Amino acid sequence: QVQLVESGGGLVQPGGSLRLSCVASGRDSSIYAMGWYRQAPGKQRELVATITRGGTANYADCAKGRFTISRDNAKNTVHLQMNSLKPEDTAVYYCNARLTVWGPDAWGQGTQVTVSS
């Protein structure tokens, strides 16, 4: 069973940066896609960015131009570099792994990101 462990969340001022990391363990073969979703209080979970094992990245509009997703296939690790953070980026950020193109998906426990002065 795949386990995902996130790190890197915290409190940052508007305009600041954070880097989230997620390590996947428990899978011998490569993971098809990894990514990040977020859920703000009272809102549904939404896509932030994903990246395939081939390096194809997909960004939600909220992330374009500010966030960069990257991946180390050898280490089963995915990172999310978040710049120019805004208060509306405040949410719990969840790491996601789609094990094959057909699924299933695995989820991390989430890491809190708070953007506030």
C-alpha positions as CSV (number, residue, x, y, z in Angstrom):
1,Q,0.0,0.0,0.0
2,V,1.4,3.4,-1.0
3,Q,1.9,5.9,1.8
4,L,2.4,9.6,1.2
5,V,4.1,11.9,3.6
6,E,3.9,15.7,3.1
7,S,6.2,18.4,4.6
8,G,6.9,22.0,4.2
9,G,3.7,23.7,5.2
10,G,3.5,26.6,7.6
11,L,2.7,30.3,8.1
12,V,4.0,32.8,5.6
13,Q,3.3,36.5,4.9
14,P,1.5,37.6,1.6
15,G,4.1,37.7,-1.2
16,G,6.2,35.0,0.5
17,S,7.2,31.6,-0.7
18,L,6.9,28.0,0.6
19,R,8.1,24.7,-0.8
20,L,6.0,21.6,-0.2
21,S,7.4,18.1,-0.5
22,C,5.8,14.7,-0.6
23,V,7.5,11.3,-0.4
24,A,5.8,8.1,-1.6
25,S,6.7,4.8,-0.1
26,G,5.5,1.2,-0.4
27,R,5.4,0.8,-4.2
28,D,8.1,-1.0,-6.2
29,S,7.0,0.3,-9.6
30,S,6.9,3.9,-10.7
31,I,3.9,6.0,-10.0
32,Y,2.0,7.3,-13.1
33,A,1.3,10.8,-11.7
34,M,1.8,12.8,-8.6
35,G,0.3,16.1,-7.6
36,W,-1.2,18.5,-5.1
37,Y,-4.7,19.4,-4.2
38,R,-5.9,21.8,-1.6
39,Q,-9.0,22.4,0.5
40,A,-9.9,25.6,2.2
41,P,-12.4,25.8,5.0
42,G,-15.9,25.5,3.7
43,K,-14.8,24.7,0.2
44,Q,-14.3,21.5,-1.9
45,R,-10.9,20.0,-2.5
46,E,-9.5,21.4,-5.7
47,L,-6.6,20.6,-8.0
48,V,-3.5,22.7,-7.7
49,A,-1.0,20.9,-10.0
50,T,-0.1,17.4,-11.2
51,I,2.9,15.9,-13.0
52,T,3.3,12.6,-14.8
53,R,6.3,10.4,-14.5
54,G,7.3,11.6,-18.0
55,G,7.4,15.2,-16.7
56,T,4.2,16.6,-18.2
57,A,2.8,19.2,-15.7
58,N,-0.7,20.5,-15.4
59,Y,-1.7,23.5,-13.4
60,A,-4.9,24.9,-12.2
61,D,-5.6,28.6,-13.0
62,C,-4.9,29.5,-9.4
63,A,-1.4,28.1,-9.7
64,K,-0.3,29.3,-13.1
65,G,2.6,31.7,-13.1
66,R,3.2,31.4,-9.3
67,F,3.6,27.7,-8.5
68,T,6.0,25.1,-10.0
69,I,5.6,21.4,-9.6
70,S,8.6,19.1,-10.0
71,R,9.3,15.4,-9.5
72,D,12.1,13.0,-8.7
73,N,11.0,9.7,-10.1
74,A,14.0,7.8,-8.6
75,K,13.0,9.0,-5.1
76,N,9.2,9.0,-5.7
77,T,9.1,12.6,-4.5
78,V,7.1,15.5,-5.7
79,H,7.6,19.2,-4.8
80,L,5.5,22.2,-5.1
81,Q,7.3,25.6,-5.1
82,M,4.8,28.3,-4.2
83,N,5.8,31.9,-4.8
84,S,3.9,35.2,-4.5
85,L,1.5,33.6,-2.0
86,K,-1.8,35.2,-1.3
87,P,-4.2,34.9,1.6
88,E,-6.6,33.0,-0.7
89,D,-3.9,30.3,-1.0
90,T,-4.6,29.4,2.7
91,A,-5.7,25.8,2.8
92,V,-4.7,22.3,3.7
93,Y,-2.6,20.9,0.8
94,Y,-2.8,17.2,0.0
95,C,-0.4,15.1,-1.9
96,N,-1.9,12.8,-4.4
97,A,-0.5,9.8,-6.3
98,R,-2.3,8.2,-9.2
99,L,-0.6,4.8,-9.3
100,T,-1.5,3.9,-12.9
101,V,-3.4,5.8,-15.6
102,W,-6.6,4.1,-14.5
103,G,-5.9,4.7,-10.8
104,P,-6.2,4.0,-7.9
105,D,-5.3,7.2,-6.1
106,A,-3.5,7.5,-2.8
107,W,-3.6,10.6,-0.6
108,G,-1.4,12.1,2.1
109,Q,-2.7,13.4,5.4
110,G,-2.3,17.0,4.3
111,T,-0.2,19.9,5.4
112,Q,-1.5,23.3,6.4
113,V,-0.5,26.4,4.5
114,T,-1.5,29.7,6.0
115,V,-0.9,33.0,4.3
116,S,-1.4,35.9,6.6
117,S,0.2,39.1,7.8
